[in-house]
Structure formats: C-alpha cells, structure tokens
Amino acid sequence: MRHACSCGHDTATIDLRSLAPRTRHPQLLAAFDALAEGHGFVIAGDYDPKPLFLQLQTDRAGFFGWRYLEEGPDTWRVEIWKRPALARRAN
C-alpha cells in the first residue's frame, strides 16, 4: 500500500490487536512522531480507532492526515501520515 504523499514508499501496517490496550496510544504516537514528513502507516483493528483521532487532533492538530480505508464492522483500517510543513501552514 502507498501512503498519501504518493512518493512511492510502502506504508507499514500496525495491527492494534497485537498491542496491549493500555500501550496502544503511546506506541502509535511514538510511531507517528518518528515519521518523516509525508510518510505514514496504516493501523488495523477490530474497532473504530476514533479515540486515537481525537487524541491526535488535540495533541498534534494540523500535523497529521487521517483516512479511513475500511470501516468495519469486523475490520477497521486507517491510514495516518505526517503532513509536510507547507501543508500544515496552509491550514
């Protein structure tokens, strides 16, 4: 799968089911913070990860992109990427 910037890099998938519930958000935020601008990853799980979206919106507003790729009911997949600085200034 390619991520939103269309630079040709493959996106990693992080399966939320493989992470302990209490560590999911800290691990995903650390993975997001480690991304280069324009790069991203896909998260997959068995529930809507909207709480993560709300946390990103609060803590990293304007720095991320979010796109649902699959919306349940059994599997949810979301692409998350770090927006380039120029795109952040436009908003």
N, C-alpha and C positions, 0 to 999 in steps of 0.2 A: 504494500500500500504506500502511496506517496502522500506526503503531507501538504498542507495548504500553500506553501510558498512555491511549489512546483519546481524546485531546484533539482529534482531527481534523486534526492536521498530517500532511503526507505525509512519508514517510521516503525519504531518498536511498539509492541503491544504489551501492556501491563495488565495481567489478569487479576482483578481485585479479589477474586475468590482465593487466590494463593497468598494473600496478605492477611495478617491478623487484623480484625476490625479496628482495634484501638491504634494501630500503626498506619492505617491506610492513608489518611490525610497527611501526616508528617512525611511519609515516604513519597507520596505523589508531589507534594510541594517541594521537597528536596530535588526530585527528578526534574520538575519544572524549572526550578532556579538554576539547575546545572545546564539547561538547554542553551544553545547558541541562538541568537535572534533568527527567527524564521523557521526554526526546527521545532519538531513536536513529537508526540507519541499518541497512541490510542489506548484508552482504558476500556476494559471489557468486564462485565459482571452480570449478576442476575437481578439487579435493581437499578432504578434511575439514580445516577450519581449527582442529582441536583444539589445536595448539600455541599459537595465539592465546588460546584459552580458558584454557589453563594459565598463560600469562603474565598475563592479566587476573586470574585467581584469586590469583596470587602478589602482583602489584603493586597491585591495586585491589579486593581482596576486599570484598564487600558493597556495592560501588558500581555494579555492573553487572548487567543481566539478559541472558540468552542463550537463544535459542530457535531450534532447527533448523526451517527452513521446507521444505527439500528436502535429502535425504541421499543423494546420488549415485545411480548410480555415475558418471555423467558430469558432473553439476552439483550443487554444494553451495551452499545459501543459508542464511544465519544472520542473524537479527535480533538486534542488540545495542543496548541502551539504558542510559542513566544513571538509576539508581534515585533517587527522591526521598529527601531526608534522613529523613523519617519512616519510610519503608520500610527504610532502612538501619539505623535504631535498633531496629527490630523483630527483626532477626536477630542 
